[in-house]
Amino acid sequence: MQQSAVPELAHTHTRPIHWVATATAVAGVVAFSSVLQPNPATAAQAAGPEARTAPVVTTAPDPADVHFPIDCGPVKAKIQKQVSGDLDGDGRPETVAVVHCDAPMGTPPDAVYVITRAKGTGEPRVVATLLSPKTRNTVTDFTVSDGTVLATLLGYSTSDVPSCCPDVKDKAKWQWKDGAFVRSTPAGTHTV
């Protein structure tokens, strides 16, 4: 066996100073690369009629987070039905809720409220009362379609008719027009 004419190379034996130097070099590269980040990407919108802004998409407000303006005395207000949709054309959904007092007996009258999110805070709040409980109506069929709230209302021809037995059936339709909800009746009122 012939021996090498070159003595063993010094770098083939690792010493602690080599590890310290390597760790320092790696740390320097990482630190330097965190300083030299590329600029954030930006997209330019085309000017003119073809440039459109996307509608703001949010979730519909939850009626469980709202205090309704209904006086229920010792019992609580109960959300009977709820539907959501964009009623005013702003791209954000509103929630329409049918609410009545959770009375242990009888047929409590319904109220219909529109709930939206407050600008800035996003907190749900009641913005309109479509049907007051003072009308003594009960809401049966209830939908939101194309920005219109449709409901079938059961009511009473006189105050002498007992609450158990509504004798009038009415269809109601509410639409957002000129900054307010306007009610119309698609079909004539008729007795049950």
PyMOL commands that place a pseudoatom at each C-alpha (Angstrom):
pseudoatom trace, name=CA, resn=MET, resi=1, chain=A, elem=C, hetatm=0, pos=[0.000, 0.000, 0.000]
pseudoatom trace, name=CA, resn=GLN, resi=2, chain=A, elem=C, hetatm=0, pos=[1.383, 3.269, -1.012]
pseudoatom trace, name=CA, resn=GLN, resi=3, chain=A, elem=C, hetatm=0, pos=[0.904, 6.311, 1.162]
pseudoatom trace, name=CA, resn=SER, resi=4, chain=A, elem=C, hetatm=0, pos=[-0.369, 9.576, -0.232]
pseudoatom trace, name=CA, resn=ALA, resi=5, chain=A, elem=C, hetatm=0, pos=[2.176, 12.240, -0.808]
pseudoatom trace, name=CA, resn=VAL, resi=6, chain=A, elem=C, hetatm=0, pos=[-0.317, 14.837, 0.485]
pseudoatom trace, name=CA, resn=PRO, resi=7, chain=A, elem=C, hetatm=0, pos=[-0.892, 14.882, 4.200]
pseudoatom trace, name=CA, resn=GLU, resi=8, chain=A, elem=C, hetatm=0, pos=[-4.471, 14.574, 5.358]
pseudoatom trace, name=CA, resn=LEU, resi=9, chain=A, elem=C, hetatm=0, pos=[-6.429, 17.657, 4.555]
pseudoatom trace, name=CA, resn=ALA, resi=10, chain=A, elem=C, hetatm=0, pos=[-7.288, 19.840, 7.508]
pseudoatom trace, name=CA, resn=HIS, resi=11, chain=A, elem=C, hetatm=0, pos=[-10.920, 20.303, 6.461]
pseudoatom trace, name=CA, resn=THR, resi=12, chain=A, elem=C, hetatm=0, pos=[-11.715, 16.613, 6.620]
pseudoatom trace, name=CA, resn=HIS, resi=13, chain=A, elem=C, hetatm=0, pos=[-11.696, 16.763, 10.408]
pseudoatom trace, name=CA, resn=THR, resi=14, chain=A, elem=C, hetatm=0, pos=[-14.607, 18.785, 11.737]
pseudoatom trace, name=CA, resn=ARG, resi=15, chain=A, elem=C, hetatm=0, pos=[-14.073, 20.854, 14.772]
pseudoatom trace, name=CA, resn=PRO, resi=16, chain=A, elem=C, hetatm=0, pos=[-16.610, 22.907, 16.772]
pseudoatom trace, name=CA, resn=ILE, resi=17, chain=A, elem=C, hetatm=0, pos=[-15.418, 26.099, 15.122]
pseudoatom trace, name=CA, resn=HIS, resi=18, chain=A, elem=C, hetatm=0, pos=[-16.508, 24.690, 11.737]
pseudoatom trace, name=CA, resn=TRP, resi=19, chain=A, elem=C, hetatm=0, pos=[-20.061, 24.100, 13.013]
pseudoatom trace, name=CA, resn=VAL, resi=20, chain=A, elem=C, hetatm=0, pos=[-20.212, 27.589, 14.495]
pseudoatom trace, name=CA, resn=ALA, resi=21, chain=A, elem=C, hetatm=0, pos=[-19.060, 29.109, 11.211]
pseudoatom trace, name=CA, resn=THR, resi=22, chain=A, elem=C, hetatm=0, pos=[-21.638, 27.105, 9.220]
pseudoatom trace, name=CA, resn=ALA, resi=23, chain=A, elem=C, hetatm=0, pos=[-24.499, 28.045, 11.579]
pseudoatom trace, name=CA, resn=THR, resi=24, chain=A, elem=C, hetatm=0, pos=[-23.498, 31.707, 11.436]
pseudoatom trace, name=CA, resn=ALA, resi=25, chain=A, elem=C, hetatm=0, pos=[-23.439, 31.663, 7.633]
pseudoatom trace, name=CA, resn=VAL, resi=26, chain=A, elem=C, hetatm=0, pos=[-26.906, 30.003, 7.412]
pseudoatom trace, name=CA, resn=ALA, resi=27, chain=A, elem=C, hetatm=0, pos=[-28.359, 32.472, 9.926]
pseudoatom trace, name=CA, resn=GLY, resi=28, chain=A, elem=C, hetatm=0, pos=[-26.934, 35.356, 7.917]
pseudoatom trace, name=CA, resn=VAL, resi=29, chain=A, elem=C, hetatm=0, pos=[-28.500, 34.077, 4.678]
pseudoatom trace, name=CA, resn=VAL, resi=30, chain=A, elem=C, hetatm=0, pos=[-31.906, 33.622, 6.340]
pseudoatom trace, name=CA, resn=ALA, resi=31, chain=A, elem=C, hetatm=0, pos=[-31.804, 37.078, 7.938]
pseudoatom trace, name=CA, resn=PHE, resi=32, chain=A, elem=C, hetatm=0, pos=[-30.706, 38.736, 4.716]
pseudoatom trace, name=CA, resn=SER, resi=33, chain=A, elem=C, hetatm=0, pos=[-33.397, 36.971, 2.666]
pseudoatom trace, name=CA, resn=SER, resi=34, chain=A, elem=C, hetatm=0, pos=[-36.139, 38.136, 5.057]
pseudoatom trace, name=CA, resn=VAL, resi=35, chain=A, elem=C, hetatm=0, pos=[-35.070, 41.736, 4.440]
pseudoatom trace, name=CA, resn=LEU, resi=36, chain=A, elem=C, hetatm=0, pos=[-35.036, 41.352, 0.669]
pseudoatom trace, name=CA, resn=GLN, resi=37, chain=A, elem=C, hetatm=0, pos=[-38.674, 40.404, -0.015]
pseudoatom trace, name=CA, resn=PRO, resi=38, chain=A, elem=C, hetatm=0, pos=[-40.272, 41.084, -3.404]
pseudoatom trace, name=CA, resn=ASN, resi=39, chain=A, elem=C, hetatm=0, pos=[-42.833, 43.872, -3.649]
pseudoatom trace, name=CA, resn=PRO, resi=40, chain=A, elem=C, hetatm=0, pos=[-46.473, 42.775, -3.243]
pseudoatom trace, name=CA, resn=ALA, resi=41, chain=A, elem=C, hetatm=0, pos=[-48.278, 42.027, -6.471]
pseudoatom trace, name=CA, resn=THR, resi=42, chain=A, elem=C, hetatm=0, pos=[-50.775, 44.584, -7.671]
pseudoatom trace, name=CA, resn=ALA, resi=43, chain=A, elem=C, hetatm=0, pos=[-53.445, 44.250, -10.308]
pseudoatom trace, name=CA, resn=ALA, resi=44, chain=A, elem=C, hetatm=0, pos=[-54.602, 47.190, -12.327]
pseudoatom trace, name=CA, resn=GLN, resi=45, chain=A, elem=C, hetatm=0, pos=[-58.293, 47.558, -13.090]
pseudoatom trace, name=CA, resn=ALA, resi=46, chain=A, elem=C, hetatm=0, pos=[-59.163, 48.550, -16.614]
pseudoatom trace, name=CA, resn=ALA, resi=47, chain=A, elem=C, hetatm=0, pos=[-60.741, 51.969, -16.811]
pseudoatom trace, name=CA, resn=GLY, resi=48, chain=A, elem=C, hetatm=0, pos=[-64.071, 52.456, -18.487]
pseudoatom trace, name=CA, resn=PRO, resi=49, chain=A, elem=C, hetatm=0, pos=[-67.398, 50.639, -18.581]
pseudoatom trace, name=CA, resn=GLU, resi=50, chain=A, elem=C, hetatm=0, pos=[-65.823, 47.182, -18.663]
pseudoatom trace, name=CA, resn=ALA, resi=51, chain=A, elem=C, hetatm=0, pos=[-64.362, 47.741, -15.170]
pseudoatom trace, name=CA, resn=ARG, resi=52, chain=A, elem=C, hetatm=0, pos=[-66.888, 46.454, -12.655]
pseudoatom trace, name=CA, resn=THR, resi=53, chain=A, elem=C, hetatm=0, pos=[-66.696, 46.123, -8.943]
pseudoatom trace, name=CA, resn=ALA, resi=54, chain=A, elem=C, hetatm=0, pos=[-67.729, 42.840, -7.432]
pseudoatom trace, name=CA, resn=PRO, resi=55, chain=A, elem=C, hetatm=0, pos=[-70.697, 43.012, -5.037]
pseudoatom trace, name=CA, resn=VAL, resi=56, chain=A, elem=C, hetatm=0, pos=[-69.899, 42.861, -1.370]
pseudoatom trace, name=CA, resn=VAL, resi=57, chain=A, elem=C, hetatm=0, pos=[-70.685, 39.356, -0.183]
pseudoatom trace, name=CA, resn=THR, resi=58, chain=A, elem=C, hetatm=0, pos=[-71.500, 38.839, 3.460]
pseudoatom trace, name=CA, resn=THR, resi=59, chain=A, elem=C, hetatm=0, pos=[-73.497, 36.341, 5.389]
pseudoatom trace, name=CA, resn=ALA, resi=60, chain=A, elem=C, hetatm=0, pos=[-77.098, 37.084, 6.218]
pseudoatom trace, name=CA, resn=PRO, resi=61, chain=A, elem=C, hetatm=0, pos=[-77.618, 38.441, 9.733]
pseudoatom trace, name=CA, resn=ASP, resi=62, chain=A, elem=C, hetatm=0, pos=[-78.695, 35.929, 12.372]
pseudoatom trace, name=CA, resn=PRO, resi=63, chain=A, elem=C, hetatm=0, pos=[-82.013, 36.939, 13.979]
pseudoatom trace, name=CA, resn=ALA, resi=64, chain=A, elem=C, hetatm=0, pos=[-81.004, 35.138, 17.190]
pseudoatom trace, name=CA, resn=ASP, resi=65, chain=A, elem=C, hetatm=0, pos=[-78.543, 38.015, 17.802]
pseudoatom trace, name=CA, resn=VAL, resi=66, chain=A, elem=C, hetatm=0, pos=[-81.234, 40.731, 17.662]
pseudoatom trace, name=CA, resn=HIS, resi=67, chain=A, elem=C, hetatm=0, pos=[-83.532, 42.284, 20.265]
pseudoatom trace, name=CA, resn=PHE, resi=68, chain=A, elem=C, hetatm=0, pos=[-86.942, 42.593, 18.584]
pseudoatom trace, name=CA, resn=PRO, resi=69, chain=A, elem=C, hetatm=0, pos=[-89.272, 45.522, 19.325]
pseudoatom trace, name=CA, resn=ILE, resi=70, chain=A, elem=C, hetatm=0, pos=[-92.094, 43.275, 20.518]
pseudoatom trace, name=CA, resn=ASP, resi=71, chain=A, elem=C, hetatm=0, pos=[-93.572, 43.414, 24.024]
pseudoatom trace, name=CA, resn=CYS, resi=72, chain=A, elem=C, hetatm=0, pos=[-93.965, 39.856, 25.298]
pseudoatom trace, name=CA, resn=GLY, resi=73, chain=A, elem=C, hetatm=0, pos=[-94.313, 40.570, 29.012]
pseudoatom trace, name=CA, resn=PRO, resi=74, chain=A, elem=C, hetatm=0, pos=[-92.957, 37.670, 31.078]
pseudoatom trace, name=CA, resn=VAL, resi=75, chain=A, elem=C, hetatm=0, pos=[-92.387, 35.337, 28.086]
pseudoatom trace, name=CA, resn=LYS, resi=76, chain=A, elem=C, hetatm=0, pos=[-89.684, 35.580, 25.432]
pseudoatom trace, name=CA, resn=ALA, resi=77, chain=A, elem=C, hetatm=0, pos=[-89.925, 36.440, 21.750]
pseudoatom trace, name=CA, resn=LYS, resi=78, chain=A, elem=C, hetatm=0, pos=[-89.673, 33.372, 19.537]
pseudoatom trace, name=CA, resn=ILE, resi=79, chain=A, elem=C, hetatm=0, pos=[-88.417, 33.330, 15.957]
pseudoatom trace, name=CA, resn=GLN, resi=80, chain=A, elem=C, hetatm=0, pos=[-91.033, 31.277, 14.144]
pseudoatom trace, name=CA, resn=LYS, resi=81, chain=A, elem=C, hetatm=0, pos=[-89.621, 31.468, 10.606]
pseudoatom trace, name=CA, resn=GLN, resi=82, chain=A, elem=C, hetatm=0, pos=[-86.756, 33.180, 8.815]
pseudoatom trace, name=CA, resn=VAL, resi=83, chain=A, elem=C, hetatm=0, pos=[-85.615, 33.649, 5.221]
pseudoatom trace, name=CA, resn=SER, resi=84, chain=A, elem=C, hetatm=0, pos=[-82.759, 35.623, 3.691]
pseudoatom trace, name=CA, resn=GLY, resi=85, chain=A, elem=C, hetatm=0, pos=[-82.199, 37.491, 0.469]
pseudoatom trace, name=CA, resn=ASP, resi=86, chain=A, elem=C, hetatm=0, pos=[-81.015, 40.798, -0.942]
pseudoatom trace, name=CA, resn=LEU, resi=87, chain=A, elem=C, hetatm=0, pos=[-84.087, 42.997, -0.574]
pseudoatom trace, name=CA, resn=ASP, resi=88, chain=A, elem=C, hetatm=0, pos=[-82.654, 46.415, -1.436]
pseudoatom trace, name=CA, resn=GLY, resi=89, chain=A, elem=C, hetatm=0, pos=[-80.264, 45.488, -4.266]
pseudoatom trace, name=CA, resn=ASP, resi=90, chain=A, elem=C, hetatm=0, pos=[-77.046, 46.443, -2.456]
pseudoatom trace, name=CA, resn=GLY, resi=91, chain=A, elem=C, hetatm=0, pos=[-75.464, 42.992, -2.864]
pseudoatom trace, name=CA, resn=ARG, resi=92, chain=A, elem=C, hetatm=0, pos=[-75.738, 42.148, 0.846]
pseudoatom trace, name=CA, resn=PRO, resi=93, chain=A, elem=C, hetatm=0, pos=[-78.408, 39.770, 2.135]
pseudoatom trace, name=CA, resn=GLU, resi=94, chain=A, elem=C, hetatm=0, pos=[-80.997, 40.803, 4.687]
pseudoatom trace, name=CA, resn=THR, resi=95, chain=A, elem=C, hetatm=0, pos=[-82.923, 38.407, 6.928]
pseudoatom trace, name=CA, resn=VAL, resi=96, chain=A, elem=C, hetatm=0, pos=[-86.691, 38.569, 7.297]
pseudoatom trace, name=CA, resn=ALA, resi=97, chain=A, elem=C, hetatm=0, pos=[-87.987, 36.992, 10.505]
pseudoatom trace, name=CA, resn=VAL, resi=98, chain=A, elem=C, hetatm=0, pos=[-91.478, 36.049, 11.646]
pseudoatom trace, name=CA, resn=VAL, resi=99, chain=A, elem=C, hetatm=0, pos=[-91.540, 36.538, 15.419]
pseudoatom trace, name=CA, resn=HIS, resi=100, chain=A, elem=C, hetatm=0, pos=[-94.183, 36.075, 18.079]
pseudoatom trace, name=CA, resn=CYS, resi=101, chain=A, elem=C, hetatm=0, pos=[-94.361, 35.827, 21.849]
pseudoatom trace, name=CA, resn=ASP, resi=102, chain=A, elem=C, hetatm=0, pos=[-93.731, 32.289, 23.069]
pseudoatom trace, name=CA, resn=ALA, resi=103, chain=A, elem=C, hetatm=0, pos=[-97.048, 32.078, 24.921]
pseudoatom trace, name=CA, resn=PRO, resi=104, chain=A, elem=C, hetatm=0, pos=[-97.867, 28.733, 26.559]
pseudoatom trace, name=CA, resn=MET, resi=105, chain=A, elem=C, hetatm=0, pos=[-101.484, 28.875, 25.322]
pseudoatom trace, name=CA, resn=GLY, resi=106, chain=A, elem=C, hetatm=0, pos=[-103.442, 30.401, 22.479]
pseudoatom trace, name=CA, resn=THR, resi=107, chain=A, elem=C, hetatm=0, pos=[-102.315, 31.734, 19.135]
pseudoatom trace, name=CA, resn=PRO, resi=108, chain=A, elem=C, hetatm=0, pos=[-100.052, 34.718, 19.633]
pseudoatom trace, name=CA, resn=PRO, resi=109, chain=A, elem=C, hetatm=0, pos=[-100.028, 37.171, 16.710]
pseudoatom trace, name=CA, resn=ASP, resi=110, chain=A, elem=C, hetatm=0, pos=[-96.953, 37.320, 14.477]
pseudoatom trace, name=CA, resn=ALA, resi=111, chain=A, elem=C, hetatm=0, pos=[-94.723, 40.240, 13.624]
pseudoatom trace, name=CA, resn=VAL, resi=112, chain=A, elem=C, hetatm=0, pos=[-92.447, 40.399, 10.580]
pseudoatom trace, name=CA, resn=TYR, resi=113, chain=A, elem=C, hetatm=0, pos=[-89.109, 42.208, 10.861]
pseudoatom trace, name=CA, resn=VAL, resi=114, chain=A, elem=C, hetatm=0, pos=[-86.294, 42.961, 8.411]
pseudoatom trace, name=CA, resn=ILE, resi=115, chain=A, elem=C, hetatm=0, pos=[-82.781, 42.595, 9.814]
pseudoatom trace, name=CA, resn=THR, resi=116, chain=A, elem=C, hetatm=0, pos=[-79.583, 43.903, 8.246]
pseudoatom trace, name=CA, resn=ARG, resi=117, chain=A, elem=C, hetatm=0, pos=[-76.013, 44.454, 9.376]
pseudoatom trace, name=CA, resn=ALA, resi=118, chain=A, elem=C, hetatm=0, pos=[-75.062, 47.882, 10.724]
pseudoatom trace, name=CA, resn=LYS, resi=119, chain=A, elem=C, hetatm=0, pos=[-72.514, 49.680, 8.579]
pseudoatom trace, name=CA, resn=GLY, resi=120, chain=A, elem=C, hetatm=0, pos=[-69.141, 49.812, 10.236]
pseudoatom trace, name=CA, resn=THR, resi=121, chain=A, elem=C, hetatm=0, pos=[-69.762, 47.298, 13.029]
pseudoatom trace, name=CA, resn=GLY, resi=122, chain=A, elem=C, hetatm=0, pos=[-71.551, 44.556, 11.091]
pseudoatom trace, name=CA, resn=GLU, resi=123, chain=A, elem=C, hetatm=0, pos=[-73.858, 43.946, 14.060]
pseudoatom trace, name=CA, resn=PRO, resi=124, chain=A, elem=C, hetatm=0, pos=[-77.349, 42.697, 13.120]
pseudoatom trace, name=CA, resn=ARG, resi=125, chain=A, elem=C, hetatm=0, pos=[-80.184, 45.158, 13.748]
pseudoatom trace, name=CA, resn=VAL, resi=126, chain=A, elem=C, hetatm=0, pos=[-83.885, 45.525, 12.951]
pseudoatom trace, name=CA, resn=VAL, resi=127, chain=A, elem=C, hetatm=0, pos=[-84.406, 48.114, 10.194]
pseudoatom trace, name=CA, resn=ALA, resi=128, chain=A, elem=C, hetatm=0, pos=[-88.093, 47.654, 9.370]
pseudoatom trace, name=CA, resn=THR, resi=129, chain=A, elem=C, hetatm=0, pos=[-91.321, 46.225, 10.750]
pseudoatom trace, name=CA, resn=LEU, resi=130, chain=A, elem=C, hetatm=0, pos=[-93.329, 44.786, 7.871]
pseudoatom trace, name=CA, resn=LEU, resi=131, chain=A, elem=C, hetatm=0, pos=[-96.154, 43.442, 10.041]
pseudoatom trace, name=CA, resn=SER, resi=132, chain=A, elem=C, hetatm=0, pos=[-96.974, 44.565, 13.564]
pseudoatom trace, name=CA, resn=PRO, resi=133, chain=A, elem=C, hetatm=0, pos=[-98.372, 42.113, 16.136]
pseudoatom trace, name=CA, resn=LYS, resi=134, chain=A, elem=C, hetatm=0, pos=[-101.178, 44.647, 16.679]
pseudoatom trace, name=CA, resn=THR, resi=135, chain=A, elem=C, hetatm=0, pos=[-102.756, 43.447, 13.414]
pseudoatom trace, name=CA, resn=ARG, resi=136, chain=A, elem=C, hetatm=0, pos=[-103.439, 40.071, 15.120]
pseudoatom trace, name=CA, resn=ASN, resi=137, chain=A, elem=C, hetatm=0, pos=[-102.288, 38.175, 12.000]
pseudoatom trace, name=CA, resn=THR, resi=138, chain=A, elem=C, hetatm=0, pos=[-100.612, 34.781, 11.842]
pseudoatom trace, name=CA, resn=VAL, resi=139, chain=A, elem=C, hetatm=0, pos=[-98.119, 34.210, 9.026]
pseudoatom trace, name=CA, resn=THR, resi=140, chain=A, elem=C, hetatm=0, pos=[-98.345, 30.884, 7.190]
pseudoatom trace, name=CA, resn=ASP, resi=141, chain=A, elem=C, hetatm=0, pos=[-96.602, 30.714, 3.781]
pseudoatom trace, name=CA, resn=PHE, resi=142, chain=A, elem=C, hetatm=0, pos=[-93.508, 32.905, 3.849]
pseudoatom trace, name=CA, resn=THR, resi=143, chain=A, elem=C, hetatm=0, pos=[-90.787, 33.389, 1.192]
pseudoatom trace, name=CA, resn=VAL, resi=144, chain=A, elem=C, hetatm=0, pos=[-88.292, 35.850, -0.244]
pseudoatom trace, name=CA, resn=SER, resi=145, chain=A, elem=C, hetatm=0, pos=[-87.946, 35.811, -4.024]
pseudoatom trace, name=CA, resn=ASP, resi=146, chain=A, elem=C, hetatm=0, pos=[-86.274, 38.357, -6.330]
pseudoatom trace, name=CA, resn=GLY, resi=147, chain=A, elem=C, hetatm=0, pos=[-86.089, 40.976, -3.573]
pseudoatom trace, name=CA, resn=THR, resi=148, chain=A, elem=C, hetatm=0, pos=[-89.755, 40.552, -2.661]
pseudoatom trace, name=CA, resn=VAL, resi=149, chain=A, elem=C, hetatm=0, pos=[-91.182, 39.246, 0.624]
pseudoatom trace, name=CA, resn=LEU, resi=150, chain=A, elem=C, hetatm=0, pos=[-94.345, 37.184, 0.118]
pseudoatom trace, name=CA, resn=ALA, resi=151, chain=A, elem=C, hetatm=0, pos=[-96.577, 35.963, 2.934]
pseudoatom trace, name=CA, resn=THR, resi=152, chain=A, elem=C, hetatm=0, pos=[-99.990, 34.472, 3.518]
pseudoatom trace, name=CA, resn=LEU, resi=153, chain=A, elem=C, hetatm=0, pos=[-101.699, 36.040, 6.527]
pseudoatom trace, name=CA, resn=LEU, resi=154, chain=A, elem=C, hetatm=0, pos=[-104.512, 34.603, 8.585]
pseudoatom trace, name=CA, resn=GLY, resi=155, chain=A, elem=C, hetatm=0, pos=[-106.550, 37.217, 10.411]
pseudoatom trace, name=CA, resn=TYR, resi=156, chain=A, elem=C, hetatm=0, pos=[-109.945, 38.205, 11.745]
pseudoatom trace, name=CA, resn=SER, resi=157, chain=A, elem=C, hetatm=0, pos=[-112.876, 40.018, 10.196]
pseudoatom trace, name=CA, resn=THR, resi=158, chain=A, elem=C, hetatm=0, pos=[-113.847, 41.620, 13.538]
pseudoatom trace, name=CA, resn=SER, resi=159, chain=A, elem=C, hetatm=0, pos=[-112.467, 41.852, 17.049]
pseudoatom trace, name=CA, resn=ASP, resi=160, chain=A, elem=C, hetatm=0, pos=[-115.281, 39.486, 18.155]
pseudoatom trace, name=CA, resn=VAL, resi=161, chain=A, elem=C, hetatm=0, pos=[-113.740, 36.512, 16.305]
pseudoatom trace, name=CA, resn=PRO, resi=162, chain=A, elem=C, hetatm=0, pos=[-111.817, 34.341, 18.830]
pseudoatom trace, name=CA, resn=SER, resi=163, chain=A, elem=C, hetatm=0, pos=[-108.022, 34.086, 18.454]
pseudoatom trace, name=CA, resn=CYS, resi=164, chain=A, elem=C, hetatm=0, pos=[-108.260, 30.351, 17.880]
pseudoatom trace, name=CA, resn=CYS, resi=165, chain=A, elem=C, hetatm=0, pos=[-110.260, 30.673, 14.717]
pseudoatom trace, name=CA, resn=PRO, resi=166, chain=A, elem=C, hetatm=0, pos=[-109.040, 33.188, 12.109]
pseudoatom trace, name=CA, resn=ASP, resi=167, chain=A, elem=C, hetatm=0, pos=[-111.677, 33.775, 9.434]
pseudoatom trace, name=CA, resn=VAL, resi=168, chain=A, elem=C, hetatm=0, pos=[-109.765, 35.889, 6.903]
pseudoatom trace, name=CA, resn=LYS, resi=169, chain=A, elem=C, hetatm=0, pos=[-106.955, 34.805, 4.589]
pseudoatom trace, name=CA, resn=ASP, resi=170, chain=A, elem=C, hetatm=0, pos=[-104.860, 37.498, 2.912]
pseudoatom trace, name=CA, resn=LYS, resi=171, chain=A, elem=C, hetatm=0, pos=[-101.767, 37.524, 0.709]
pseudoatom trace, name=CA, resn=ALA, resi=172, chain=A, elem=C, hetatm=0, pos=[-99.197, 40.262, 1.270]
pseudoatom trace, name=CA, resn=LYS, resi=173, chain=A, elem=C, hetatm=0, pos=[-96.196, 41.381, -0.731]
pseudoatom trace, name=CA, resn=TRP, resi=174, chain=A, elem=C, hetatm=0, pos=[-93.488, 43.814, 0.394]
pseudoatom trace, name=CA, resn=GLN, resi=175, chain=A, elem=C, hetatm=0, pos=[-90.870, 45.388, -1.865]
pseudoatom trace, name=CA, resn=TRP, resi=176, chain=A, elem=C, hetatm=0, pos=[-88.116, 47.955, -1.320]
pseudoatom trace, name=CA, resn=LYS, resi=177, chain=A, elem=C, hetatm=0, pos=[-89.045, 51.119, -3.256]
pseudoatom trace, name=CA, resn=ASP, resi=178, chain=A, elem=C, hetatm=0, pos=[-87.669, 54.633, -2.886]
pseudoatom trace, name=CA, resn=GLY, resi=179, chain=A, elem=C, hetatm=0, pos=[-85.960, 53.920, 0.451]
pseudoatom trace, name=CA, resn=ALA, resi=180, chain=A, elem=C, hetatm=0, pos=[-88.823, 52.100, 2.191]
pseudoatom trace, name=CA, resn=PHE, resi=181, chain=A, elem=C, hetatm=0, pos=[-90.689, 48.810, 2.165]
pseudoatom trace, name=CA, resn=VAL, resi=182, chain=A, elem=C, hetatm=0, pos=[-94.020, 49.157, 0.374]
pseudoatom trace, name=CA, resn=ARG, resi=183, chain=A, elem=C, hetatm=0, pos=[-96.811, 46.649, 0.933]
pseudoatom trace, name=CA, resn=SER, resi=184, chain=A, elem=C, hetatm=0, pos=[-99.144, 45.508, -1.780]
pseudoatom trace, name=CA, resn=THR, resi=185, chain=A, elem=C, hetatm=0, pos=[-101.671, 42.717, -1.808]
pseudoatom trace, name=CA, resn=PRO, resi=186, chain=A, elem=C, hetatm=0, pos=[-101.315, 40.470, -4.866]
pseudoatom trace, name=CA, resn=ALA, resi=187, chain=A, elem=C, hetatm=0, pos=[-104.726, 38.823, -4.421]
pseudoatom trace, name=CA, resn=GLY, resi=188, chain=A, elem=C, hetatm=0, pos=[-107.916, 40.059, -2.821]
pseudoatom trace, name=CA, resn=THR, resi=189, chain=A, elem=C, hetatm=0, pos=[-108.722, 39.290, 0.778]
pseudoatom trace, name=CA, resn=HIS, resi=190, chain=A, elem=C, hetatm=0, pos=[-111.168, 36.474, 1.257]
pseudoatom trace, name=CA, resn=THR, resi=191, chain=A, elem=C, hetatm=0, pos=[-112.711, 34.622, 4.147]
pseudoatom trace, name=CA, resn=VAL, resi=192, chain=A, elem=C, hetatm=0, pos=[-111.538, 31.187, 5.162]
for i in range(1, 192): cmd.bond("trace and resi %d" % i, "trace and resi %d" % (i + 1))
show_as sticks, trace
zoom trace
